[in-house]
Amino acid sequence: MQIHQIGRQITLTSRLDDLGHLPLKELKTLGGGTAVGMDPIGTKEGDWVFTIANSAARDAAGDKRLLSDLTVSGIIDNWQDIINPDDK
């Protein structure tokens, strides 16, 4: 599992049937990188989340047939307080 911050929703004008119809979100890493993952739980921009990668991401998306290598699996409450404890 990894920690990411939700960015914008990705809009696809066309996609493979095996991608399903779950929303795709831009995911920002703590190190400044960017990834894209499926969002079956309905996050909003700015949320801190944990993600599941690789073959387990398909189970996390809710269907083993979906082509996903990264899936949002939970929203972290108060993550800003943990990574920036001096900002209070």
C-alpha positions as CSV (number, residue, x, y, z in Angstrom):
1,M,0.0,0.0,0.0
2,Q,1.0,3.6,-0.6
3,I,-0.2,7.0,0.4
4,H,-1.3,9.4,-2.3
5,Q,-3.2,12.7,-2.6
6,I,-6.1,12.9,-5.0
7,G,-5.7,15.3,-7.9
8,R,-8.1,15.8,-10.8
9,Q,-10.5,13.3,-12.3
10,I,-9.2,11.9,-15.6
11,T,-11.7,12.0,-18.4
12,L,-11.4,9.4,-21.2
13,T,-13.2,9.9,-24.4
14,S,-12.8,6.2,-25.2
15,R,-11.6,3.2,-23.2
16,L,-11.3,-0.6,-23.3
17,D,-14.3,-2.5,-22.0
18,D,-12.0,-4.2,-19.5
19,L,-11.3,-0.9,-17.8
20,G,-14.9,-0.8,-16.7
21,H,-16.5,2.5,-15.8
22,L,-15.0,3.4,-12.5
23,P,-13.7,7.0,-12.3
24,L,-10.0,7.4,-12.9
25,K,-8.1,9.9,-10.7
26,E,-4.7,11.6,-10.8
27,L,-2.8,10.5,-7.7
28,K,0.1,12.6,-6.4
29,T,2.8,10.7,-4.5
30,L,4.5,12.1,-1.3
31,G,7.7,12.3,-3.4
32,G,6.2,14.5,-6.0
33,G,5.4,11.9,-8.7
34,T,2.1,11.3,-10.4
35,A,0.1,8.2,-11.1
36,V,-3.4,7.3,-12.2
37,G,-5.7,4.9,-10.4
38,M,-9.3,3.7,-10.3
39,D,-11.5,5.2,-7.6
40,P,-14.3,2.9,-6.5
41,I,-15.0,4.8,-3.3
42,G,-15.7,8.3,-4.5
43,T,-12.9,10.6,-3.4
44,K,-12.6,14.3,-3.9
45,E,-9.7,16.4,-5.0
46,G,-7.3,17.0,-2.1
47,D,-8.2,13.8,-0.2
48,W,-5.3,11.8,1.2
49,V,-5.8,8.1,0.4
50,F,-4.1,4.8,0.6
51,T,-3.9,2.7,-2.6
52,I,-3.4,-0.9,-3.4
53,A,-1.2,-1.8,-6.4
54,N,-0.4,-4.7,-8.7
55,S,-2.8,-7.7,-9.0
56,A,-4.5,-6.9,-5.7
57,A,-5.7,-3.7,-7.3
58,R,-8.1,-5.6,-9.4
59,D,-9.7,-7.2,-6.3
60,A,-9.8,-3.7,-4.6
61,A,-11.6,-2.3,-7.7
62,G,-14.4,-4.8,-7.1
63,D,-13.9,-7.1,-10.1
64,K,-10.9,-9.3,-10.9
65,R,-11.5,-8.8,-14.6
66,L,-10.9,-5.0,-14.5
67,L,-7.5,-3.9,-15.9
68,S,-6.1,-2.0,-13.0
69,D,-2.7,-1.8,-11.4
70,L,-3.6,0.9,-8.9
71,T,-6.8,1.3,-7.0
72,V,-7.8,3.8,-4.3
73,S,-8.9,1.8,-1.2
74,G,-9.5,4.2,1.6
75,I,-9.6,7.9,2.6
76,I,-7.2,8.9,5.4
77,D,-8.7,11.3,8.0
78,N,-6.4,14.1,9.4
79,W,-3.4,13.1,7.3
80,Q,-2.3,16.8,7.1
81,D,-1.9,16.7,10.9
82,I,0.4,13.7,10.6
83,I,2.7,15.0,7.9
84,N,2.8,18.6,9.1
85,P,2.5,18.5,12.9
86,D,4.1,21.9,13.3
87,D,1.5,23.7,11.2
88,K,-1.1,23.7,14.0
